[in-house]
């Protein structure tokens, strides 16, 4: 057993751009509580957060941008070209992140927890997990993702890859290896099967309540999807890759463009979906959502024509807040296009979501999440604080 006797903790690792986050989100779809240690590092170095002042003191005021935040790009160039500088940064951030992880895992309601960390095996976190999962991809795939998706120069991409410990060392210590070279369906099947094996092991001593889950695990199926909210004849539940075609068909109809199952599958690597269905399983609404860095971000809210909007919004918001609570989210943001009808905005307001501008967001980690979601687009931003107790409290 690892550090947490009442949890089964999967340590998810692999070198840069192998697709760890995609696999983590798939495990979240399957019911695990997931967290990203590297994202917690980013949050820990925000202004006022525990690691901010020590990092500035160690590396100099010049790494602080005009907005008061640490320039992570500049800091990255320093530490990835100097092993001693990287070691110093990790000495500052790792204890803070380990403390946050301990709080989050202990608070998690889910039995299975996934900790994604690029340096899982190089530090204490390796002793905290029950199983090591390594995501693997070819060097060619890594370079392509860094250059095309993260917009790095070829030189920077090469430097980042070479600065890390050999992927082969991680593979030698793996209990599970997930190959992720671009075919999302293949990756999903691998993740689903290995997670089914975990569920089967955990359900081994269960009585009747666990029998259905164990049987599904043997077949390599997902656990039954329970409703998370209801409204007179309509059920709201989490969408999964297994009903990607239904989501694609609905989005194609309401958006007036062709959305394929593969489009939705690719989207599952970035976000989750909530779907509202009638009793005949007809989809009448979707909401895209994700919890990253303890922030819920919601977009792609679509409804079928003629459906009463107010009760549907209430049901969907109840569902997404329940799901966000399970993932310990601190705040929810909704991003809507500028032409959103006033009736829809008032329906969100009835659920406690108020308009907010970027300048009005005081917590740097929350502001960065909104900046990322709205970059290059015009959006109405609505928000609601979901919990008071923050993990990385400002100093």
TAMO-V453735 format. One record per pair of residues at least 4 apart in sequence whose C-alpha atoms are under 7 Angstrom apart, sorted by the first residue. I is the first residue (numbers start at 0). GAP is how many residues later the second one is. D is the distance in Angstrom with one decimal. If there is no record, write none. Layout:
I_GAP_D ; I_GAP_D
//
This chain:
0_4_6.4 ; 0_129_5.7 ; 1_125_6.3 ; 1_126_4.7 ; 1_127_4.8 ; 1_128_5.0 ; 2_125_4.6 ; 2_126_6.8 ; 6_104_4.9 ; 6_105_5.9 ; 6_106_6.8 ; 7_103_6.1 ; 7_104_4.8 ; 7_105_6.2 ; 7_122_6.2 ; 8_103_5.9 ; 8_104_4.7 ; 8_105_5.7 ; 8_120_4.9 ; 8_121_5.3 ; 8_122_6.7 ; 9_103_6.1 ; 9_104_4.7 ; 9_105_6.2 ; 9_119_5.7 ; 9_120_6.0 ; 9_121_5.0 ; 9_122_5.9 ; 9_123_6.8 ; 10_103_5.9 ; 10_104_5.0 ; 10_105_6.1 ; 10_109_6.9 ; 10_118_5.6 ; 10_120_6.1 ; 10_121_4.8 ; 10_122_6.0 ; 11_102_6.6 ; 11_103_5.8 ; 11_104_4.5 ; 11_105_6.3 ; 11_120_6.1 ; 11_121_4.8 ; 11_122_5.9 ; 12_7_6.6 ; 12_103_5.9 ; 12_104_5.4 ; 12_105_5.1 ; 12_107_6.2 ; 12_120_6.3 ; 12_121_4.9 ; 12_122_6.3 ; 13_4_6.5 ; 13_6_6.7 ; 13_104_5.8 ; 13_120_5.2 ; 13_121_5.1 ; 13_122_6.3 ; 13_153_6.6 ; 13_156_6.8 ; 14_103_6.1 ; 14_152_6.1 ; 15_145_6.6 ; 16_125_5.0 ; 16_128_6.1 ; 16_129_6.5 ; 17_117_6.2 ; 17_118_5.6 ; 17_119_5.1 ; 17_124_5.9 ; 17_162_6.7 ; 18_4_6.7 ; 18_116_6.8 ; 18_161_6.5 ; 19_4_6.2 ; 19_115_5.9 ; 20_4_6.2 ; 21_4_6.3 ; 21_247_4.6 ; 21_248_6.9 ; 22_4_6.3 ; 23_4_6.3 ; 23_10_6.6 ; 24_4_6.3 ; 24_244_6.4 ; 25_4_6.5 ; 25_162_7.0 ; 26_4_6.6 ; 26_5_5.7 ; 27_4_4.8 ; 27_5_6.1 ; 27_6_6.1 ; 28_211_6.3 ; 29_192_6.5 ; 31_78_6.3 ; 31_80_5.1 ; 31_81_5.5 ; 31_82_6.7 ; 32_75_6.8 ; 32_77_5.8 ; 32_79_6.3 ; 32_80_4.7 ; 32_81_6.1 ; 32_294_6.3 ; 33_79_5.7 ; 33_80_4.5 ; 33_81_6.1 ; 34_79_6.3 ; 34_80_5.3 ; 34_81_6.3 ; 35_4_6.4 ; 35_79_6.1 ; 35_80_4.8 ; 35_81_6.5 ; 36_4_6.4 ; 36_60_6.7 ; 36_78_6.7 ; 36_79_5.8 ; 36_80_5.2 ; 37_4_6.6 ; 37_79_6.0 ; 38_4_6.4 ; 38_254_5.9 ; 39_4_6.0 ; 39_57_6.1 ; 39_253_6.4 ; 40_4_6.5 ; 40_52_6.2 ; 40_56_6.2 ; 41_4_6.8 ; 42_322_5.8 ; 43_5_5.2 ; 43_6_5.8 ; 43_7_5.3 ; 43_8_6.8 ; 43_348_6.7 ; 44_4_5.9 ; 44_5_6.9 ; 44_6_4.9 ; 44_7_4.3 ; 45_6_5.8 ; 45_23_6.2 ; 45_318_6.2 ; 45_319_6.6 ; 46_5_5.7 ; 46_21_6.9 ; 46_22_5.9 ; 46_317_6.8 ; 47_4_6.3 ; 47_346_4.7 ; 47_347_5.4 ; 48_343_6.4 ; 48_344_6.4 ; 48_345_4.6 ; 48_346_6.0 ; 49_344_6.7 ; 49_345_6.4 ; 50_4_6.1 ; 50_41_6.4 ; 50_42_6.0 ; 51_4_6.4 ; 52_4_6.1 ; 53_4_6.1 ; 53_38_6.9 ; 54_4_6.0 ; 54_34_6.9 ; 55_4_5.2 ; 55_5_5.7 ; 62_7_5.7 ; 62_8_5.6 ; 62_11_6.5 ; 62_12_6.5 ; 63_4_5.8 ; 63_5_5.5 ; 63_6_4.4 ; 63_7_5.7 ; 64_4_5.6 ; 64_5_6.0 ; 64_6_5.6 ; 70_4_6.2 ; 71_4_5.8 ; 72_4_6.4 ; 73_4_6.5 ; 74_4_6.3 ; 75_4_5.8 ; 76_4_6.2 ; 77_4_6.3 ; 78_4_6.5 ; 78_6_4.9 ; 78_7_4.4 ; 79_6_6.5 ; 79_80_6.6 ; 79_83_6.0 ; 81_4_6.4 ; 82_4_6.1 ; 83_4_6.2 ; 84_4_6.3 ; 85_4_6.2 ; 86_4_6.2 ; 87_4_6.6 ; 88_4_6.3 ; 89_4_5.4 ; 92_4_6.2 ; 93_4_6.0 ; 94_4_6.3 ; 95_4_6.4 ; 96_4_6.1 ; 97_4_6.2 ; 98_4_6.5 ; 99_4_6.2 ; 99_291_6.1 ; 99_292_6.9 ; 100_4_6.0 ; 101_4_6.1 ; 102_4_6.2 ; 103_4_6.1 ; 108_217_6.7 ; 118_4_6.9 ; 119_5_5.6 ; 119_6_5.6 ; 120_4_6.9 ; 120_5_5.0 ; 124_4_6.9 ; 130_44_6.1 ; 131_42_5.2 ; 131_43_5.2 ; 131_44_6.5 ; 132_41_5.7 ; 132_42_5.9 ; 132_43_4.6 ; 132_44_5.8 ; 133_36_6.8 ; 133_37_6.3 ; 133_40_5.8 ; 133_42_6.3 ; 133_43_4.9 ; 133_44_6.2 ; 134_42_5.9 ; 134_43_4.7 ; 134_44_6.0 ; 134_45_6.7 ; 135_41_6.9 ; 135_42_6.0 ; 135_43_5.0 ; 135_44_5.9 ; 136_4_6.2 ; 136_5_6.8 ; 136_42_6.1 ; 136_43_5.4 ; 136_44_5.2 ; 137_4_6.5 ; 137_43_6.9 ; 138_4_6.2 ; 139_4_6.2 ; 140_4_6.2 ; 140_40_6.4 ; 141_4_6.2 ; 142_4_6.1 ; 142_14_6.3 ; 143_4_5.7 ; 144_4_5.0 ; 144_5_6.6 ; 145_4_4.9 ; 145_5_6.3 ; 145_6_5.7 ; 145_11_6.0 ; 146_4_4.8 ; 146_5_4.7 ; 146_6_6.0 ; 146_7_6.3 ; 146_10_6.7 ; 151_4_6.1 ; 151_5_5.9 ; 152_4_6.1 ; 153_4_6.1 ; 154_4_6.2 ; 155_4_6.1 ; 156_4_6.3 ; 157_4_6.1 ; 158_4_6.0 ; 159_4_6.9 ; 166_4_6.3 ; 167_4_6.3 ; 168_4_6.9 ; 169_4_6.4 ; 177_9_6.9 ; 177_12_6.5 ; 178_8_6.6 ; 179_7_5.7 ; 182_4_6.5 ; 183_4_6.0 ; 183_81_6.8 ; 183_82_6.7 ; 184_4_6.3 ; 185_4_6.4 ; 186_4_6.2 ; 187_4_5.9 ; 188_4_6.1 ; 189_4_6.2 ; 190_4_6.0 ; 191_4_6.0 ; 191_28_6.6 ; 192_4_6.4 ; 192_27_5.1 ; 193_4_6.6 ; 194_4_6.3 ; 195_4_6.0 ; 195_21_4.4 ; 195_22_6.9 ; 195_24_5.5 ; 195_25_7.0 ; 196_4_6.2 ; 196_20_6.4 ; 197_4_6.3 ; 198_4_5.9 ; 198_15_6.8 ; 198_18_6.2 ; 199_4_6.1 ; 199_14_5.1 ; 199_17_5.4 ; 199_18_6.8 ; 202_7_5.9 ; 202_11_5.7 ; 205_4_5.1 ; 205_5_6.8 ; 206_4_6.3 ; 209_4_6.2 ; 210_4_6.1 ; 211_4_6.2 ; 212_4_6.1 ; 212_10_5.9 ; 213_4_6.3 ; 214_4_6.6 ; 215_4_6.3 ; 215_5_5.1 ; 215_6_6.7 ; 215_7_6.5 ; 216_4_5.8 ; 225_11_6.8 ; 226_8_6.2 ; 226_9_5.9 ; 226_10_4.9 ; 227_8_5.9 ; 227_9_5.3 ; 227_91_5.3 ; 228_6_6.1 ; 228_7_5.1 ; 228_8_6.9 ; 228_86_5.8 ; 228_89_6.6 ; 228_90_5.3 ; 229_4_5.7 ; 229_5_4.7 ; 229_6_6.0 ; 229_85_6.3 ; 230_4_6.6 ; 230_84_6.3 ; 232_45_5.9 ; 232_46_6.0 ; 233_42_6.5 ; 233_43_5.5 ; 233_44_4.6 ; 233_45_6.4 ; 234_41_5.5 ; 234_42_5.3 ; 234_43_6.4 ; 235_38_6.7 ; 235_39_5.6 ; 235_40_4.2 ; 235_41_6.4 ; 235_80_6.4 ; 235_83_6.8 ; 236_37_5.7 ; 236_38_5.6 ; 236_39_6.6 ; 237_35_6.0 ; 237_36_4.5 ; 237_37_6.2 ; 238_4_6.5 ; 238_33_6.9 ; 238_34_5.0 ; 238_35_5.3 ; 238_36_5.9 ; 239_4_6.6 ; 240_24_6.2 ; 242_4_6.7 ; 243_4_6.1 ; 243_17_5.6 ; 243_20_5.9 ; 243_21_6.5 ; 244_4_6.1 ; 244_16_4.9 ; 245_4_6.3 ; 246_4_6.2 ; 247_4_6.0 ; 247_11_5.3 ; 247_12_5.6 ; 247_13_5.4 ; 247_16_6.2 ; 248_4_6.4 ; 249_4_6.3 ; 249_33_6.5 ; 250_4_5.7 ; 250_8_6.5 ; 251_4_5.6 ; 251_5_5.1 ; 251_6_5.0 ; 251_7_5.0 ; 253_50_6.6 ; 258_4_6.2 ; 259_4_6.6 ; 260_4_6.2 ; 261_4_6.0 ; 262_4_6.3 ; 263_4_6.3 ; 266_4_6.1 ; 267_4_5.8 ; 270_17_6.4 ; 270_18_5.6 ; 270_19_4.9 ; 271_16_5.8 ; 271_17_5.3 ; 271_18_5.8 ; 272_13_6.6 ; 272_14_5.5 ; 272_15_4.6 ; 272_16_6.0 ; 273_12_5.5 ; 273_13_5.1 ; 273_14_6.5 ; 274_8_6.6 ; 274_10_5.7 ; 274_11_4.6 ; 274_12_6.7 ; 275_7_5.7 ; 275_8_5.6 ; 275_9_5.0 ; 275_10_6.4 ; 276_4_5.1 ; 276_5_5.2 ; 276_6_4.4 ; 276_7_5.7 ; 277_4_5.3 ; 277_5_6.7 ; 283_19_5.6 ; 283_20_4.9 ; 284_17_5.4 ; 284_18_4.2 ; 284_19_6.2 ; 285_15_5.6 ; 285_16_5.4 ; 285_17_6.8 ; 286_11_6.9 ; 286_12_6.3 ; 286_13_5.4 ; 286_14_4.4 ; 286_15_6.7 ; 287_10_5.6 ; 287_11_5.1 ; 287_12_5.2 ; 287_13_6.7 ; 288_7_6.8 ; 288_8_5.5 ; 288_9_4.3 ; 288_10_6.3 ; 289_6_5.6 ; 289_7_5.4 ; 289_8_6.7 ; 290_4_5.3 ; 290_5_4.4 ; 290_6_6.4 ; 290_33_6.9 ; 290_38_6.7 ; 291_4_6.6 ; 293_34_6.4 ; 293_35_4.3 ; 293_36_5.6 ; 294_34_5.3 ; 294_35_5.9 ; 294_36_5.3 ; 294_37_6.1 ; 294_71_6.8 ; 295_28_6.7 ; 295_33_6.2 ; 295_35_6.1 ; 295_36_4.5 ; 295_37_6.1 ; 296_35_6.0 ; 296_36_5.0 ; 296_37_6.1 ; 297_35_6.1 ; 297_36_4.7 ; 297_37_6.1 ; 298_35_6.0 ; 298_36_5.2 ; 298_37_6.5 ; 307_4_6.6 ; 308_4_6.0 ; 308_35_6.8 ; 309_4_6.3 ; 309_37_5.1 ; 310_4_6.2 ; 311_4_6.1 ; 312_4_5.9 ; 312_34_6.4 ; 312_35_6.7 ; 313_4_6.1 ; 313_37_6.3 ; 314_4_6.3 ; 315_4_6.2 ; 316_4_6.0 ; 317_4_6.2 ; 318_4_6.3 ; 319_4_6.0 ; 320_4_6.0 ; 321_4_6.5 ; 322_4_6.6 ; 323_4_6.1 ; 323_5_5.3 ; 324_4_5.8 ; 328_57_6.8 ; 329_55_6.3 ; 329_56_5.1 ; 329_57_4.9 ; 329_60_6.7 ; 330_53_5.9 ; 330_54_4.3 ; 330_55_4.8 ; 330_56_6.9 ; 331_51_5.5 ; 331_52_5.3 ; 331_53_6.3 ; 331_54_6.7 ; 332_48_6.6 ; 332_49_5.5 ; 332_50_4.4 ; 332_51_6.7 ; 333_47_5.7 ; 333_48_5.0 ; 333_49_6.3 ; 334_44_5.8 ; 334_45_5.7 ; 334_46_4.9 ; 334_47_6.7 ; 335_4_6.5 ; 335_43_5.4 ; 335_44_5.1 ; 335_45_6.6 ; 336_41_6.8 ; 336_42_4.9 ; 336_43_6.0 ; 337_40_6.7 ; 337_41_5.7 ; 337_42_5.8 ; 339_4_6.9 ; 340_4_6.6 ; 341_4_6.1 ; 342_4_6.2 ; 343_4_6.5 ; 344_4_6.2 ; 345_4_6.2 ; 346_4_6.8 ; 347_4_6.7 ; 347_5_5.5 ; 348_4_4.7 ; 348_5_5.8 ; 351_32_6.3 ; 352_29_5.5 ; 352_30_5.0 ; 352_31_5.1 ; 353_28_5.0 ; 353_29_5.4 ; 353_30_6.8 ; 354_26_5.7 ; 354_27_4.3 ; 354_28_6.4 ; 355_4_6.4 ; 355_25_5.8 ; 355_26_5.8 ; 355_27_6.6 ; 356_4_6.9 ; 356_24_6.9 ; 357_9_6.4 ; 360_6_5.6 ; 362_4_6.2 ; 363_4_6.1 ; 364_4_6.4 ; 365_4_6.5 ; 366_4_6.1 ; 367_4_6.1 ; 368_4_6.3 ; 369_4_6.1 ; 370_4_5.7 ; 373_4_6.7 ; 373_5_6.5
//
